Amino acid sequence: AQRVTQPEKLLSVFKGAPVELKCNYSYSGSPELFWYVQYSRQRLQLLLRHISRESIKGFTADLNKGETSFHLKKPFAQEEDSAMYYCALSSLGGAQKLVFGQGTRLTINP
Amino acid sequence: SAVISQKPSRDICQRGTSLTIQCQVDSQVTMMFWYRQQPGQSLTLIATANQGSEATYESGFVIDKFPISRPNLTFSTLTVSNMSPEDSSIYLCSVLAGSTDTQYFGPGTRLTVL
């Protein structure tokens, strides 16, 4: 069975500090991994996906198949990064049938 | 990208009644999905809405409880039938769109069942 685990429900860091949101997955095949973000009063939106290997809003995430992890990182947090972050997995090609983690609420303190 | 609207945005319903949620997309899309987010929980896929055929339901979800229609490539409805307080959730519509096959989400429908 596919499963995505985000061990931290809440994460609070100070502005300018590094941020790491953890995501671990279980899937026997080759998954596609995503990070979605939901800012206050906005809809869920894609932040980044591992196949793109790009940095969005200063965030990066590397798929580590050995550790089955896809942690989201940003070297210097900004207040506007405060949001709910969801890690998601797709077992099919593309972004079909996403399995989501529980989510991590990130708060950046001034 | 795709712009998705949902109606209603929220509703409070009595147990035993049914509610139909509409999802409208601003462009034709092949794949549409319905998710549920129970209070304090993550998103769970209910079903894939297929145009011209019956929806494909995930384990734990059945057509009698969550009938879905998909009359064309821009519209779908999800009905929550014979509601109970356990059905209180946010229901989200999503579509697969764009050259990168990105999944876009609607704003959600917040349902409270008394």
Boltz contact constraints between the chains, C-beta under 6 A:
constraints:
  - contact:
      token1: [A, 43]
      token2: [B, 105]
      max_distance: 6.0
  - contact:
      token1: [A, 43]
      token2: [B, 107]
      max_distance: 6.0
  - contact:
      token1: [A, 44]
      token2: [B, 105]
      max_distance: 6.0
  - contact:
      token1: [A, 46]
      token2: [B, 102]
      max_distance: 6.0
  - contact:
      token1: [A, 94]
      token2: [B, 101]
      max_distance: 6.0
  - contact:
      token1: [A, 95]
      token2: [B, 101]
      max_distance: 6.0
  - contact:
      token1: [A, 95]
      token2: [B, 103]
      max_distance: 6.0
  - contact:
      token1: [A, 97]
      token2: [B, 45]
      max_distance: 6.0
  - contact:
      token1: [A, 100]
      token2: [B, 42]
      max_distance: 6.0
  - contact:
      token1: [A, 100]
      token2: [B, 43]
      max_distance: 6.0
  - contact:
      token1: [A, 102]
      token2: [B, 42]
      max_distance: 6.0
  - contact:
      token1: [A, 103]
      token2: [B, 42]
      max_distance: 6.0
